[in-house]
């Protein structure tokens, strides 16, 4: 979807650019165009308490200090943000609305896997890891906006494109596509973990005497019926902004699940609970896998530019405050869900904490049903994202093959390709959930790959690419964050794949 909002290139806001002495000053332009991005000096003055000389744009082709990383008005703006479809909605959000958007984006479905993450890391280590990752996430979220200001663009994708060219744009597109595609698979698994429990509990007696009803209410049957009957038709819509729910209500739903885990778990029969070894209170053997699951929950970098652009007050001070609050609240919620869930269920903790409750627990079934319905309507949003990425890559390929092709991102797929791509995406993601119930492994793999790249690797590398004069501390932090992300990506994904191949990664909780 193309945005109708026109952004003024940053080089047009520099009063020293060019030889035309009659060029309007930045103050004049800001007066005439209130929505224009800030001048370079404004960016520096608001760069999160850093000195003005901490940010100097690199210009490899000129000795001029003029910012060459500007927005070319002829360049099509990418539409690969996971939540970009919401950008068409009218109005600007205040701090409260932006907080709900960011907190809901951070928490999302990942909150139900936090107990599993603590199981992998150990309690003490898990809490330390959660705090450290929250600080890293907080920093890189803000770094994305700083980088976009320095590059003179308005999205994460275009920042990477400015820094690393066409290959960078293709790479970030594939990474975001993998994140959305992996999220779609996780949603299908969650649907199979939730709604079948509820329906089989309601028809418990009838199932015993009716084989057809037992088949109809089976996990795989319901996944196919629900995805193809509800989510698939919704996914075929070209504009699904109408499906977006109030983030505040979705966030409340997550808090309800955390509350049920916290207050209902003590009443769960002991046979559903495991034990915790003495060493597991300190550290466990799956630290890197735990980091991946926590990262999957905390990452919202694909939505950062949208959230920032949706704010009524787009000062960096306001965005910094928003990020600090949202990350702190998310850390507390994840910590409570993780520690309480693992403390109650110990060695029997599952990838989806709701699966630790008995199938006939009516309180847990309320949470399961609501969560499952939420996944049914959230699934099309992720499919929309992957489809938009495929469309953008097709347009990029056509532009490279035919230099006279002026296709932009507002061009739509033909009805035939739209139908084929949507069908393939829905069926393929659904098929994965028919063969595995291991939500934990999916969270680990997606968290270890795309989440690590988006959150820990690309933001600091873009920062290094866009700046020249940095303190040693800033330089070490940037390189250290990128190295950390690469290390987690390699070790965690290797451990997860090895465990799946050798059968040591078990999370067998499928409903019949």
N, C-alpha and C positions, 0 to 999 in steps of 0.2 A: 504494500500500500504506500502510495506516495503521500508525503506530507505537503500540505498547501502552504506551509509557512516558509517564507523566504528569509534566509539569513544573509546578512551583509558580510562580505569577506573581511577578514581581519586587516588585510593590507589596506583596505579602504578606510579603516578607522585610524590609521597611523598618519598624523598630520605632517610627518616628515617624508612620507613616501612620495616618489615622483618629483617632477620639477615644476608642477603647476602650483604656483603660490596662492591661487584662488581656491585650492581644495579646501573644503570645509573641515573644521577641527572636529576632534572626537566629541567634544562637548556639544557642538551644534548637531552632530549626527545623533547623539544620544537623546537630544531634545526632540528631534524630528522622528526618531525611531526608537521608542522606549524599549522595544524587545531586542535591539541589536546587542550582540555579544560585547563584553567589556573590552577595553583597550588592553594592550599588552601590559602597560604599567598597572592597570587595575588588577590584572591577574596576579602580578607580582606582589602587589600590596596586600592581597587577600590569600596568599599562599600558605595558610595554616601556620602563621607565626614564623615563617622563614624569612631571612633577610632578602632584600631586593636583588642582591647580586648572586643569590643562590640559583637563579634560573636565567640562563642565557641560551637562546636558541642556537643550535648548531647550523651553520651555513657553510657547506663544503664547496660551494660554487662561487662564492663572492666574499669580498672583504667587508661588505656592508653589514651593519647590525640589523638591517631590516628583516622582519620575520618572513621567511620564505615558505613557512608551513601555513599557508592560508587556504581558505575554502575557495576552490574554483567554482564560480557560479555555473559553469557549463558541465561540471561533473555531476552525474546522477548520484543522489544520496542513497546509501544502502538502507534496506529495510529489514535487516536481519535480527534486530532486537527481539528477544523472546516475547516481550510484551508490546511490540511496536504497534500492533493493531489497536491498542487502547489509545494510542496517541491521537487518533482521529476524534476522540471524544471531546466535546466542548468543555471549556472552563479550565481553571487552574486550581491546584490543590494548595491548601494551607499546610502548616506544619503537622496538624493532626492527620489530615488525609495522606500526606507524604509518609508520615510515620507508619500508618496502617499498611500502605503499599509496600514499604521497605521491610517492615517486620514480617508481613505475610509472605513476601518473596523470599526472605531469609529462611523462615521456619518451614513453611510448606509441608510436604509429605515427609520430609527428612526427619521430623521430630519423633516419629514412631520408631526410628531405628537407633535412637541415641542409647538406649539400654544395651543394645547389641554392640555398640561402639565401646561402651564402658566394659562390657564383657571381654572384648578383645584387648583393651589397654590395661585393665586393672583400675580400681577405683581412684587411688591417689594420682596415678599417672594420667588417667583419663581427665580428671579435673584440671591438672596442670596443662595438659595438651589443649583442652577446651579454652582455657584462658589465653594461652599463647596464640592459638589459631584465631581467636576473636580479635586480638590486637592486630594480627596480620591482615585479616579480612577488613577490619576497620580502616587500616592504612591503605590497602590497595583499592578499596572502594573510592576513597578520596583521591587517590592517585589517578584513577581513571578520569575523573573530572579535570584535575590539573593537567593531565596529558592532553585531553581534548581541547582545553583552552590554549595550550602551547601550540598544538597542531592546527588550531583554527578550524576545527570541525565540531560536529555535534553528536557523534556517536562513537562507541567503542570500536566498531569495525573500521570506520574511516580513519580513526587514530592509528590502528595497526597498519592500515593501507598506506597512510602517509609515511609511516616509519619504515615499512618493509616492502612496499610496492604491491604489485598484483599478487605475487606469491603469498605475501602476508595476508592479503584480503581473502584469498582462497583458503589459507590455513585457518584463520579465525572463523570463517564461514563453516568449515568442516567441523571445527571444535564445538561451535555453538549448535550445529546440527546434531552432533553426537550427544551433546548434553540433553537436547530436547528429545531425541530418539530414545536415549536411555531412560529418560523420565517417562516416556510413553510406555515402555516395557514395564517399568516399576509400577505405573498406575494399573496396568492390566493385572499384574500379580496381586496388587492390593485389592482390586475388585474381586479377584478369586479368593482372597483371604477374608473378605468381609461379608458380602451379601449372601453367599451360599451358607455361611454359618447361621445367619439370621433366618433364612427361609427354611432350612432343614430343622431348625429349632422349633419353628412355628408348626411344621407338619411332621413332627417327630413320630407320632403314632401311625399316621397314614403311610409313611415311607416304608414301615416294616412289612406291610401287606401288599404294597403296590410297587412292582419293579419299575414300571414305566415312570411313575412319579419320582422314584429314587433316581432314575437316570436323568429325568428332566431337571431335578434340583441338584444334580452333581456339579462339582466345581467347573470342570471343563465345558460342560453343556451351558451353564449359566454365563461363563465368560464369553462364549461365542454368541449366545442370544443377546446379551446386554451390549457388548461392543458393536456387533453388527446391526442390532435393532435400535440402539439409542445413539451411541457415540459416533458410529460411522456416518449415518445421515447428517448429524450435526457437523461432522468434519468436512462434508461436501460443500458447505456454505463458503462462499468466497470472502464474505465479510462477516466475521463472527464476533464483532465487538459487542453485540447485544448479549453474548453469553457471559460477559465479564460480571462477576458478582462483586458485591461490596467487600472490599478487603477486610474491613472491620469485622464483618460477620464470619468470614473465613478464619480470621485470626482467633475469634472467640471460639470457633469450633475446635481449633488446635488446643486452646487452653482447657476446653472441656475434656478432651482426651487425656491431657496431662493430669487433670483433676481426678478422672476416673482411675488412672494408673496409681495415683498417689493414695486415694482414699478407699478404693474398692479392693485393691490387691490384698490387704490384710485379711479379707474374708474369703479369699480363694482357698479351696481345699489344699492340704499339704502335698498331695500327690502331684500337683501341678508345679511344685516348687523344687528347685535344686539346692545345692550347697555351694558355699564360697570357700575356697581354700585360703589358708593364711596368706600365702604369697599373692593371691589375687586381689587382696585389699591394697597392695602396693603396686604391682605391675604384672601384666600377663604377656604372653608371647606374640600377640597380634597387634602390636602398637601401631605399625604402619597401616594395617588394614582399618584399625579404629580411626586413625587420622583421616583416611579416605571417606569413611561414613560421616564423620563430623563435618568434613569439608563439603560433602554433598548437601548437608543440611544448611550450612552457613552461606554458601555461595549465592550471591544475587547479582553478580557482576554483569550478567547479560541484560539485566533490567536497570542498571545504575543510571545510564544516560537518560532513559525514559523518565525515571523518578525525578531526576534533577530538572529536566526540561518541563516537567509537569508542575513544578513548584511556582507559586506566585512570586515569592521572594527568592531569586536565584543567586543570592550572594553566597560566597564560599563559606562565610562564617555560619550562616544558617544551615548550609548543607553539612558542615562539619558537626554542628550540634545535633542535627537529625541523625547522622551516621553513628555518632557516639551513643545516643539514646537507644536507637534501634538495635545496634549490636549488643549493647549491655543487656537489654531486655531479652533478646534472643539467647544470649549466653546463659542467663539465669533459667529460662524455660528449658533449654536443652540440658542444663546441668541437673535440674530437678527431675525431668523425665528420665534421664539416663541413670542417675544414681539410685533413685527410688525404684525404678524398674528392675535394675540388676540386683539391688539389695533384696527385693522380694523374691525373685525367681532364680537368681544365681546361675548355676551351670545349665539350667533349662531355658535361659533367656533366648528368645527367638528374634529373627530379623525384624519382624513386625510385632511389637509388644502386645498388640491386641490379641494375637494368637496364643498368648499365654493364659488367657481367660478361658474357662469352659465354654463350649459351644452354646449351652443353654443358659448362660448368665445374662439375664435380661438387661442389666445395666450396661454391660459391655456390648450387648447386641444393639443397643441404641446408638452407641458410638460407632460400631461397625457399619450400621446401616447408613448413618449420616455421612460417614467418611467415604463409604463406597459410592454413594450418590455424588458426592463432591468430586471423586475421581472420574466418574462417568462424564461429567460436564467439563472437567479440566482437561481430560484426554484430547478433545478436539483442538484445544489451544496449542498443545505441543505439536500435534500433527500439522496445524496451520504453520507453525514456525518452520518445521522441516521442509514443508512444501515451498514456502517462500524462499528458503535457502537454495533448494534445488532450482527454483525458477531463476534466482539471481545468478547462480553458477551457469545456467544455460545461456542467459543473456550475456554474461561475461565471455563465455566461449564463442558465441556468435559475433561479439564485438571484436574478438581477437582474430577470428577467421576472416571476417569482412570488415576492413577498416572504415568502410563507408557506412556501416551500420550504426545508426544513432539511437538504438534501443535504450530506453531507460527503465528504472526499476518500477515505474508505474504501469508498464506493459503487463497484461494479464496472460496467463496460460490459456491455450485453446481449450474449449470444453472437453475435447477428447483427452488431451494430456492431463488436464485437471482431474478428470475422473480416474484415469489409469494410475497416476502418481498417488492420489489419495487412497485408492483401493489397495495398492501395493504396500503403502506405509501402514495402513490400519491392519491388514491381514498379517504382515510380517511381525509387527510388534505384538499382536495378539497371539501369534503362533508360539512365540518364545514363552509366554506365560502358561501355555498348555503343556509344556515339557519340563518346567521347573517351578518350584514353589519358593526358591531360595532368593528372597528379596534382599537379604544381606549381601549376597555375592554381587547382585546388580548394583546396589548402592556403593559397594567397594570399587567395582570396575569403573563406573561412571565418575565416582569421586576421585579415583586415582588418575584418571586420564583427563577428561575435559574440564572438570572442576579445578584440578591443580593447574592446568595450563591457563585457564581464564583468570584464576585468582592469584596464583603465586609466581607465574613465569612471565606472562606477557606484560602486565602493568609495570613492573620494575624495568624490564628490558626496553619498553617504550620510553620510560622516564630517562633512562641512560641515553637513548638515541636522540631525544629531543633537547637535552641539556648538555652544556659543556662545563661550566664552572660549578662544581659541587664540593661540599666538604667531604673529607674522607669517611666520616660517619655515614653520610647519605649514600656514598658510593658503596661502602661495605654492606649497608642494609639492603640496597637494591640487588647487588650480586648475590648476597646471602639468601635473600628471599627466593630468587630464581633457582639457585642451587638446591635449596630445600624442596621446592616444588618438584624439580626434576628427580630428586632422590626418592621422594614419596611416590611419585608416579611409577618409577621403575620397580622399586621393591614391593610396593603394595599390590600392583597389578600382577607381578610375577607370583607372589604368594597366593593370591586369590585364584589365579589360573591353575597353579600347581595343586592347590587344595581341591578344586573342582575335578581335575583329571584323576587324582588319586583317591577321591572320595573322602578326604579328611575335612572338607568344608560341607557340613551337613546342617540343614535347616528344614527337616522333613516335617511339614505341618499341613500338607495338602488335605483338603476335605475330599471325601470320596467322590 
